[in-house]
Amino acid sequence: MFAFCGRGGIEMPRLGEVFTGRVRDVSSAGAGIVEHPGGRVFFVSGVWVGEEARFRITGFRNRFGYARLEELLAPAQERVTPRCAHHGPGPSDCGGCPWQFVDYGAQLAAKENRLKAALSPLGLADKPLPIWPSPRPYGYRNRAQLKTDGERIGYVAAGSRRIAPVEDCPILTDRNRTHLRELLEQLPNSRWRQRKRGRWTTVDMDEEGVSIDRRRPFRQGNSDQNLRMRDWLKARLAPLDRRLPVLELFAGSGNFTEVIADTGFEHIVAVEGVGEAIDRLRARGLPGVETWRQDLFADGAWRRLGRNLEEVGILVADPPRRGIENARGLATAARKCRDLVYVSCDPATFARDLGVFLEAGYSALEIQPLDQFPHTPHVEMLAHLHRDV
C-alpha cells in the first residue's frame, strides 16, 4: 500500500497502511511506542522495546494513532513464551496481562525506569530503591472481576468492549482458579444474560467468595506483596513518637489501620468514603481507632476534617490511582504534620503530589517501589516524607 504525502514530501499515514518501524519505548498502559516514517506516533500492543516489525494502522486519535503487529522482523531478547493460552494482542485475546510475553526481569526494569522518569523533574530520579519483585509472578492474584453474557465468561479484550472468553487464568490464586472452574460449569446461564446492549453481568471474586453484579470489599490484589507493604509501614512507623495523633486517609477496611494500631499509637483517626469498607473497619474494634466516613474527593473535604487535620502529627494515605486531589490544601491544613507515609499505584499522580509536598517543606526519606501486578505495567510506590515543624 502507498501512503499519501503532505507538505515537503513527508509520508502521511492512512488507515490500513502497513509500515516498518522499531519500538522505541513502552507507554504507561503497556503498549509499544512506534514512530511512523511521517513522524506520527503509534501505540501497538504485544511488542517490546527495540523490536523491529511491520505494523498495520488501525485508527487515529488526535496527534497519535493505533496499529497492530503484522510481522515481527527482529524480536527482542527479552521475549518469552506466555504461560497463558488466552494471552495476546488480538481482538479476541485477553488484555489483562499485556506483558506476559516479556521476561520478568525486563518487566521489573521497565517499571523502575518509568518511576525514575516520573521523578526526574523533581530531581529524585536516583531516590527510589530497587523494586521488590513479586515472590510469585503467577498464581498471585487474590481478587478479580470477570464479565459474562450468560454464554461466555472472561475478561475484556484489549482496547475493546468485547468479552475475551477464558477457560483458565494462571495469574489467579488456586482458590480463585477453582471459582473460575465452578463458574464455567454454570454456563449457559440465563440469569447472567445482558440486560442492556453493551452491558454485561459482572462477576467479582476473591479468596472468600463470588459476587454477581456486586463488588467485593477492596483488598490489595497480591497477598505476598501486601504483607511486605505492611511490614514496610511498621518499620517506618516504629521510630516515631506513639503520642502523636495519626490520621489515615483512604483507610479502606483497615489493612494499614491494623498496622498503625498494632505499632502502639494512641490516637488514630481512620477516614474512608465507602460505607461498606468503613463498616468492616469499625467491626474490627481496633484499639485507639476512631473511624470517619468522608468522601475525600468532595469539595471542602479537608475543611470537614477540622481539628483531626489541624492537629495531626503523622499522616498515612493510600489513595486510588487519581492520587490526592488538592494535595496543596492538605499540606497547608495539616500544618503540624511531621511525617507523611504515602502509598501510590500511579507514578504520574505520585510525582504530581510529591512535588506539592516537597514545596510544603517535606523531604523524601525513602521511596520503595514494588511489583504488585506482574505482567502488567502497573507499579506500586511506598514513600516516607518528613519535615521539621
C-alpha positions in Angstrom: 0.0 0.0 0.0 1.1 3.6 -0.7 0.8 6.5 1.7 -0.2 10.0 0.7 2.4 12.7 1.0 1.9 16.0 2.7 3.9 19.2 2.6 7.6 18.7 1.9 7.1 15.1 0.7 6.6 13.7 4.2 4.6 10.5 4.3 1.1 10.9 5.8 -0.1 7.8 7.5 -3.5 6.4 6.5 -5.9 3.8 7.8 -4.9 0.2 6.8 -1.4 1.2 5.7 1.4 -1.2 6.6 4.8 0.3 7.6 8.0 -0.9 9.1 9.3 0.6 12.4 11.2 0.0 15.6 9.7 0.1 19.1 11.4 3.0 20.9 9.6 2.7 24.3 6.5 1.4 26.1 3.7 3.5 27.3 2.2 3.8 30.8 -0.6 1.5 29.6 2.0 -1.1 28.4 1.8 -0.7 24.6 4.8 -0.3 22.4 5.6 3.2 21.1 6.5 3.2 17.4 7.1 6.2 15.1 5.8 6.2 11.6 8.2 7.4 8.8 6.0 10.5 8.6 6.6 11.3 12.3 3.3 10.3 13.9 3.5 8.1 17.0 1.5 4.9 17.1 0.7 2.6 20.0 1.0 -1.1 19.4 0.1 -4.0 21.8 2.3 -7.1 22.1 5.7 -5.6 21.2 8.7 -4.7 23.3 11.4 -2.0 23.2 13.9 -2.5 20.4 11.8 -4.9 18.3 11.6 -4.2 14.6 8.3 -5.2 12.9 5.7 -4.4 10.3 2.6 -2.7 11.6 -0.8 -2.1 10.2 -2.6 1.2 11.1 -6.0 0.6 12.7 -7.0 4.1 13.9 -6.2 7.6 14.8 -6.8 9.8 17.8 -5.6 13.4 17.9 -1.9 13.5 17.2 -1.2 9.8 17.7 -2.6 6.6 16.3 -3.1 2.9 16.9 -1.6 0.0 15.0 -1.4 -3.8 15.3 1.5 -6.1 14.8 1.6 -7.7 11.4 5.0 -9.3 11.2 7.8 -9.5 13.8 11.1 -8.9 11.9 13.6 -8.7 14.8 12.3 -10.0 18.2 13.7 -8.7 21.5 16.0 -10.9 23.6 13.5 -10.3 26.4 10.6 -12.0 24.5 9.4 -15.3 26.1 6.5 -17.7 25.6 3.5 -16.7 27.6 2.2 -19.3 30.0 -1.5 -18.4 29.4 -3.2 -19.7 26.3 -5.5 -16.7 26.2 -2.8 -14.1 26.2 -2.3 -11.9 23.1 -2.8 -8.5 21.5 -5.6 -9.7 19.1 -9.2 -8.6 19.2 -10.3 -11.8 20.8 -7.4 -12.2 23.2 -7.4 -11.4 26.9 -5.9 -8.0 27.6 -5.4 -8.5 31.3 -1.6 -9.2 31.3 -0.1 -7.3 28.3 3.5 -8.0 29.3 3.2 -11.8 29.8 5.4 -12.3 26.6 8.3 -10.4 28.3 10.9 -11.8 30.7 10.0 -10.9 34.3 13.3 -9.2 34.9 12.8 -6.9 31.9 9.3 -6.1 33.2 10.8 -5.0 36.6 13.5 -2.9 34.9 10.8 -1.1 32.8 8.8 -0.3 35.9 11.8 1.1 37.7 12.6 3.3 34.6 9.0 4.5 34.4 9.2 5.6 38.1 12.6 7.3 37.6 11.3 9.2 34.6 8.3 10.4 36.6 10.5 11.6 39.4 13.2 13.1 37.2 11.6 16.7 37.0 11.7 16.7 40.8 15.4 15.8 40.9 14.6 12.5 42.5 15.3 10.0 39.7 18.0 8.3 41.8 16.0 8.2 45.0 13.9 5.0 44.5 15.3 1.9 46.0 15.4 -1.3 43.8 12.0 -2.6 43.1 10.7 -5.5 45.1 9.7 -8.3 42.8 6.6 -10.4 43.4 7.5 -13.7 45.1 5.0 -15.4 42.7 4.8 -13.9 39.2 2.0 -16.4 38.6 -0.7 -17.6 41.0 -0.6 -14.3 42.9 -3.9 -12.6 42.1 -6.3 -12.9 45.1 -9.2 -11.0 43.5 -10.5 -10.4 40.0 -13.5 -9.2 38.1 -14.8 -11.1 35.1 -17.6 -10.4 32.6 -20.3 -12.7 31.3 -23.2 -12.6 28.9 -24.6 -15.9 30.1 -22.9 -17.8 27.3 -19.3 -16.9 27.9 -17.2 -15.7 30.8 -13.9 -13.9 30.7 -12.1 -10.6 30.8 -12.3 -7.6 28.3 -10.2 -7.8 25.1 -7.6 -5.1 24.9 -8.8 -1.8 23.6 -12.4 -3.1 23.0 -15.8 -3.6 24.6 -15.7 -7.4 23.8 -15.6 -10.3 26.2 -12.4 -12.4 25.7 -13.6 -15.9 27.0 -11.2 -17.8 29.2 -11.1 -21.4 30.3 -8.3 -20.8 32.9 -6.2 -17.9 34.3 -2.7 -18.7 35.6 -2.2 -15.4 37.4 -5.1 -16.3 39.8 -4.6 -18.0 43.1 -5.6 -21.6 43.4 -8.8 -20.7 45.2 -9.8 -18.2 42.5 -9.0 -20.7 39.7 -11.4 -23.0 41.5 -14.0 -20.3 41.5 -13.5 -19.8 37.8 -14.0 -23.5 37.0 -17.2 -23.6 39.1 -18.5 -20.5 37.2 -17.7 -22.1 33.8 -19.7 -25.2 34.9 -22.8 -23.0 35.3 -22.8 -21.9 31.6 -25.0 -21.3 29.8 -26.9 -19.3 32.4 -30.0 -17.3 31.5 -29.7 -15.2 34.7 -26.4 -13.8 33.5 -27.6 -12.6 30.1 -27.1 -9.0 29.0 -30.0 -6.8 30.2 -28.9 -3.9 28.0 -26.8 -3.7 24.9 -23.1 -3.4 25.8 -23.7 -4.1 29.5 -22.5 -7.4 30.8 -23.1 -9.2 34.1 -20.0 -8.7 36.3 -18.6 -11.4 38.4 -16.3 -10.4 41.3 -14.4 -13.0 43.2 -11.7 -13.2 45.9 -10.4 -15.8 48.3 -13.6 -15.6 50.4 -16.2 -16.0 47.7 -18.0 -14.8 44.5 -20.5 -12.0 44.0 -22.7 -11.4 40.9 -23.2 -7.7 39.9 -21.8 -6.6 43.3 -18.3 -5.6 44.1 -16.4 -7.5 46.8 -14.8 -5.4 49.6 -11.5 -3.9 48.4 -8.3 -5.7 49.2 -4.7 -5.5 47.9 -4.6 -7.8 44.9 -1.3 -9.6 45.8 -1.2 -11.1 49.3 2.6 -11.6 49.4 3.2 -8.0 48.4 0.6 -6.7 50.8 2.4 -8.4 53.7 5.6 -6.8 52.5 3.9 -3.4 52.4 2.5 -3.8 55.9 6.0 -4.8 57.2 7.5 -1.7 55.5 4.9 0.6 57.1 5.5 -0.9 60.5 9.3 -0.4 60.1 8.8 3.3 59.1 6.4 4.0 62.0 8.4 2.2 64.6 10.9 5.1 65.5 8.1 7.7 65.6 6.5 9.1 68.8 3.5 7.0 69.7 1.8 10.0 71.3 1.5 11.9 68.1 -2.0 11.9 66.6 -2.2 9.7 63.4 -4.6 10.5 60.6 -5.1 7.8 57.9 -6.8 8.8 54.7 -8.4 6.2 52.3 -8.3 3.7 55.1 -10.5 1.1 53.3 -11.4 -1.9 55.6 -8.3 -1.3 57.8 -5.5 -3.1 56.1 -3.0 -0.4 57.2 -5.0 0.8 60.1 -4.3 -2.5 61.8 -0.6 -2.0 61.4 -0.8 1.5 62.9 -2.8 0.3 65.9 -0.5 -2.7 66.4 2.5 -0.4 66.4 1.1 1.2 69.6 -0.2 4.7 68.5 -2.7 6.0 71.0 -4.8 8.3 68.8 -5.7 7.2 65.3 -8.5 8.6 63.1 -9.2 6.5 60.0 -11.1 8.1 57.2 -12.9 6.3 54.3 -15.6 7.2 51.9 -17.1 3.8 51.1 -19.8 2.8 53.6 -19.2 -1.0 53.4 -15.5 -0.6 54.0 -15.9 1.7 57.0 -18.4 -0.6 58.5 -16.0 -3.5 58.2 -13.3 -1.4 59.8 -15.5 -0.4 62.7 -16.4 -4.0 63.3 -12.7 -4.9 63.8 -12.7 -2.8 67.0 -9.0 -1.8 66.7 -7.6 -0.1 69.8 -7.2 3.6 69.7 -9.0 3.9 66.4 -11.8 6.4 65.6 -13.5 6.0 62.2 -14.9 8.7 60.0 -16.9 8.3 56.8 -15.9 11.1 54.4 -15.7 11.4 50.6 -12.1 12.7 50.3 -12.6 13.8 46.8 -15.6 16.1 47.7 -15.2 19.8 47.7 -14.2 21.0 51.2 -13.2 17.6 52.3 -10.1 18.9 54.2 -12.2 21.6 55.9 -14.7 19.0 57.2 -11.9 17.0 58.9 -11.4 20.1 61.1 -9.1 19.5 64.1 -8.3 16.0 63.1 -6.3 17.5 60.3 -5.1 20.6 62.1 -3.6 18.6 65.0 -2.3 15.5 63.1 1.4 14.7 63.6 1.6 11.6 61.3 -0.3 11.2 58.1 -0.8 7.9 56.3 -2.5 8.0 52.8 -3.3 5.2 50.3 -5.4 6.9 47.6 -6.7 5.3 44.4 -5.0 5.9 41.1 -6.1 9.5 40.8 -4.0 10.4 43.8 -4.6 13.1 46.4 -6.6 15.8 44.7 -5.9 19.2 46.2 -2.7 17.9 47.9 -1.7 21.6 48.4 -4.8 22.2 50.6 -4.0 19.0 52.5 -0.3 20.1 53.1 -1.4 23.5 54.2 -4.2 22.3 56.6 -2.0 19.7 58.2 0.5 22.3 59.4 1.7 20.2 62.4 2.3 17.1 60.4 5.9 15.9 60.7 5.8 12.5 58.8 3.8 11.5 55.8 3.6 8.0 54.5 2.2 7.9 51.0 1.2 4.7 49.2 0.6 5.2 45.5 -0.3 3.0 42.5 0.4 5.5 39.7 3.8 7.1 39.0 2.3 10.2 37.4 -0.1 11.2 40.2 2.6 10.2 42.7 5.1 12.6 41.2 2.5 15.3 41.0 1.6 15.0 44.6 5.1 14.5 45.8 6.1 17.8 44.1 3.4 19.6 46.2 4.7 18.1 49.4 8.3 19.0 48.6 7.2 22.6 48.1 5.5 22.5 51.5 8.8 21.7 53.2 8.9 17.9 53.2 11.9 15.8 52.1 11.8 12.3 50.8 13.4 9.9 53.3 12.6 6.7 51.3 10.8 5.7 48.1 10.3 2.0 47.7 8.7 0.6 44.6 7.3 -2.9 44.5 5.6 -5.1 41.9 2.0 -5.7 42.9 0.8 -6.9 39.5 3.4 -8.9 37.4 2.8 -9.0 33.6 1.2 -5.5 33.7 2.7 -2.0 33.5 1.4 -1.2 37.0 3.8 -0.4 39.8 3.2 0.5 43.5 5.2 3.1 45.4 5.8 3.4 49.1 7.1 6.8 50.3 8.1 8.2 53.6 8.4 12.0 53.8 9.4 14.2 56.7 9.5 17.9 57.6 10.5 19.8 60.7 7.6 21.7 62.3 
